[in-house]
Every structure is written in structure tokens, then in C-alpha cells.
Amino acid sequence: MKTRIYKEVYFEASHRLLHYEGKCSRLHGHQWRVEVWIEGTVDEKTMIVMDYNCIRNVINRFDHEVILNRDDPMVDCLQQFQEVITTTGDPSSELIADQIGGMINDECRRHGLDARVVKIRVWESTTCYAECSYESE
């Protein structure tokens, strides 16, 4: 039997979309909201699918960070002062959702869990989110 769990986490981070024309081409910040649905087998010893704190810890890697496309000329400038998270494309909510989903799946494998992300939703404002669904995979 598969069991589904849900975790919601908030983090603060800035980003910009290098290849976008409009306000989002400027460095700006959000309070991001991440919702994750994970499906897996309940461990017989712990009686859990995955530790909620593990999910939170993965997402919190983005907290108070700057997230930029690795090709963004701002990366080199900002790295003189702080670490920058880089992505292989513009760090849209769509890309960040898929990246966080992959990171959580990596943690599941690292801990030997029979669990995986089936859906992830990343909100960059109270009215806008991107959702990745992996339920058919």
C-alpha cells in the first residue's frame, strides 16, 4: 500500500529572469511557498514515509538566497559578496519547482526510502504558482 504525505514550507529569496522582458528581468524578491506531495511506503520501524524535517531542510537551502540563471552576468558580480544559487535556465517558479522536486527525490534515494515526489507546487506570490506533476511516472 502506498501512502501520500504533504508538506508546506515558506522561504525568502530573490531571483531575476534573464531572458524575460518586463519587471521580472530585474532582481527582486519573493516569499516563496512550496507545497510537496510525496508518495511512498511507510517504513515498518519508524512508521513514516519520509521525515517532514528532511523535506523542509531541502527547501530551506533556498532561504535568503539569490537564485540566478548560471549564464546571468550578475552571478560573477554577486559571488564576490555572497554565494549564489545558479540554475540551468531562468529561475522561474516552473524551473524551481522541478529543481526542488528533484532534490527531494535525491534525498529519498540517499536515505534508501521507497518514496518520491508526485506533485510539487511553487508559489511566487499569493496569486501565482507553478505545479509539476509526476503522478504518471
C-alpha positions as CSV (number, residue, x, y, z in Angstrom):
1,M,0.0,0.0,0.0
2,K,1.3,3.5,-0.9
3,T,0.8,6.4,1.5
4,R,0.8,10.1,0.5
5,I,2.2,12.8,2.7
6,Y,2.1,16.6,2.3
7,K,4.4,19.3,3.5
8,E,4.2,23.1,3.1
9,V,7.3,25.3,3.5
10,Y,8.0,29.0,3.1
11,F,11.3,30.7,2.2
12,E,12.5,34.1,1.2
13,A,14.7,34.5,-1.9
14,S,15.4,36.8,-4.8
15,H,15.7,36.0,-8.4
16,R,15.5,37.5,-11.8
17,L,14.6,36.2,-15.3
18,L,17.5,37.0,-17.6
19,H,15.5,36.2,-20.8
20,Y,12.2,37.9,-19.9
21,E,11.1,41.3,-20.9
22,G,9.3,43.0,-18.1
23,K,9.5,43.6,-14.3
24,C,10.8,40.2,-13.6
25,S,14.0,40.9,-15.6
26,R,15.1,42.9,-12.6
27,L,16.5,41.4,-9.4
28,H,13.6,41.1,-7.0
29,G,12.5,39.0,-4.0
30,H,9.5,36.9,-3.0
31,Q,8.2,35.0,-0.1
32,W,8.0,31.6,-1.8
33,R,5.6,28.9,-0.8
34,V,6.3,25.3,-1.6
35,E,3.8,22.5,-1.4
36,V,5.0,19.0,-1.8
37,W,3.1,15.7,-2.1
38,I,5.2,12.6,-1.6
39,E,4.0,9.1,-2.1
40,G,5.8,6.0,-0.7
41,T,5.8,3.0,1.5
42,V,5.6,3.5,5.3
43,D,8.7,2.3,7.0
44,E,7.9,-0.6,9.3
45,K,10.3,0.6,12.0
46,T,9.6,4.4,12.0
47,M,6.0,4.2,10.6
48,I,6.7,7.2,8.4
49,V,7.1,7.7,4.6
50,M,9.7,10.5,5.0
51,D,10.7,12.8,7.8
52,Y,8.9,16.2,7.2
53,N,12.0,17.9,8.6
54,C,14.0,16.4,5.7
55,I,11.7,18.0,3.2
56,R,11.9,21.3,5.0
57,N,15.7,21.1,5.1
58,V,15.9,20.6,1.3
59,I,13.7,23.6,0.6
60,N,15.4,25.8,3.1
61,R,18.6,25.5,1.1
62,F,17.0,28.3,-0.9
63,D,16.1,30.5,2.1
64,H,17.6,34.0,1.9
65,E,19.5,33.2,-1.2
66,V,19.8,34.8,-4.6
67,I,18.8,32.5,-7.4
68,L,20.1,33.2,-10.9
69,N,20.5,31.6,-14.3
70,R,24.1,30.4,-14.5
71,D,24.6,32.5,-17.6
72,D,23.5,35.7,-15.9
73,P,26.3,38.3,-15.8
74,M,25.2,39.2,-12.3
75,V,26.4,35.8,-10.9
76,D,30.1,36.8,-11.1
77,C,29.5,40.2,-9.5
78,L,27.3,38.9,-6.6
79,Q,29.6,36.0,-5.9
80,Q,32.3,38.5,-4.8
81,F,30.0,39.1,-1.8
82,Q,27.9,36.0,-1.2
83,E,27.0,32.6,-2.5
84,V,24.6,32.5,-5.4
85,I,22.4,29.5,-6.4
86,T,22.5,29.0,-10.1
87,T,20.1,27.2,-12.4
88,T,20.4,25.8,-15.9
89,G,17.9,28.3,-17.2
90,D,16.0,31.3,-15.9
91,P,14.9,30.6,-12.3
92,S,11.1,30.7,-12.9
93,S,8.7,29.2,-10.5
94,E,8.4,26.3,-13.0
95,L,12.1,25.6,-13.0
96,I,12.4,26.0,-9.2
97,A,9.5,23.6,-8.7
98,D,11.2,20.9,-10.8
99,Q,14.6,21.5,-9.2
100,I,13.3,21.2,-5.7
101,G,11.3,18.1,-6.6
102,G,14.5,16.5,-7.9
103,M,16.4,17.5,-4.8
104,I,13.8,15.9,-2.6
105,N,13.8,12.7,-4.7
106,D,17.6,12.6,-4.4
107,E,17.2,12.8,-0.6
108,C,14.7,9.9,-0.7
109,R,17.2,7.8,-2.6
110,R,20.1,8.8,-0.4
111,H,18.2,7.6,2.7
112,G,17.0,4.4,0.9
113,L,13.3,5.4,1.1
114,D,10.7,4.0,-1.1
115,A,9.2,7.4,-1.7
116,R,9.1,10.1,-4.4
117,V,7.5,13.4,-5.2
118,V,4.3,13.0,-7.1
119,K,3.4,16.7,-7.2
120,I,5.0,20.0,-6.2
121,R,3.6,23.5,-6.3
122,V,5.8,26.6,-6.0
123,W,4.0,29.9,-5.3
124,E,6.0,33.1,-6.0
125,S,3.1,35.3,-4.9
126,T,-0.3,34.8,-3.3
127,T,-1.9,34.5,-6.8
128,C,0.7,32.8,-8.9
129,Y,2.1,29.3,-8.8
130,A,3.7,26.6,-11.0
131,E,2.9,23.0,-10.5
132,C,4.8,19.9,-11.6
133,S,3.0,16.6,-11.5
134,Y,4.9,13.3,-11.7
135,E,2.0,11.0,-10.8
136,S,2.0,9.1,-14.1
137,E,5.8,8.4,-14.0
